[in-house]
Amino acid sequence: MRIGVGIALVTAGAIIAFAIRDTSGPINFTVVGVVIMLAGIAGMWLSYRVANRTHPEHDEAGIIKPRVEEQYSTEPHAYPLDHEIDVTPTEYKDEHR
């Protein structure tokens, strides 16, 4: 059931519940209309829930995976480097040596 069908059921149920005033028969049209409206509301809710399901890979929205976080870590390493890192641009290395 799509949302359009749910809206149509709510509309038809409202018309049956509030526009028909026949009390001579064994059928209570107010109750029938309310039941149809509830079915339409349930159908719209179910259609919304099915259309907006969360996928397993999206369950952890906003959480960075540990391997990705490790790549972008700004904390210093636990082990010191054995040598200094030369950050001099290559065009200056040959001129000053």
N, C-alpha and C positions, 0 to 999 in steps of 0.2 A: 504494500500500500504506500503510495506516495503522499506527499503533503497536500497536493491538490485534491486527492480523493478524501483525505481527512477533513479538509475545509468543506468539501461538498457534503460530507456526512453531518458535520456540525450544523451547516446551514439547513439541510433537510430535517434534521432532528429538531432544530429550533422552530421551523415552520410547523412541523407536526405537533410539537409540544405547546406552542403558544397561539397558533392560528386556528386549530381545529377545536371546536367546543361541542362535540357530540358526546353526550353522556348517556344516551339511550341504550347503547350496546354493551356487551361484556368486556370490550377492549377499552382500557384507559389510555387515551392517546397522549396524555401528558407524560405518563411513565414510558411509553414506547419512544416518544421524542427524546426524553432525557437519556434513555439507554443508547439510542443512536448517536446522540451528541457525545456521550462518554466513549463510545466506540471510535468516533472520529478523532477525539482528543488522544486516545490511546494509540491510534494509528499514526497520528502526526508525531507523537513522542517517539514511537518505535522507529519510524522512518528517519527521524533526526539522529537517533542513537546508532542506527545501522550505517547511515551515511557518514557519520563522524567518528567512526571507530578509531581507536589508537592502535598503531601498528607496534609490534614488539621492539623494533629498532628505535621507535620514538618514545618509548616509555620513560627513558632517562633524559628527558629534555632539559637542557641547561647543564648537564653534567659532562665534564671533559673526561675522556678516557685516560687512564693513567699513562699509557705510552705516548699519547699526544702531549699531555701535560709535562712529561719528562723532557720532551724536545724543547719546550719553550720555558723551561725553568730558569729563573734569574738568580737562584741561590748558588753560592760558590760550591765547588765540588768538595767532597769530603777528603780527597787526597790532593796534596799540593803538586804542582808541576815541577818537573826536574830542571827545566830551563825556562828562560824568559821568552815571551812571545814578542817578536819584532813586528810592530805595526807600522813601520815606516813605508810610505808609498814607494813603489818600485822605481819611479822616475827620480827619486832622491837618493836611492841606495847607492847607485854607481858614482854619483858626483861627490859624495862626502866620504868615501872610503879610500 
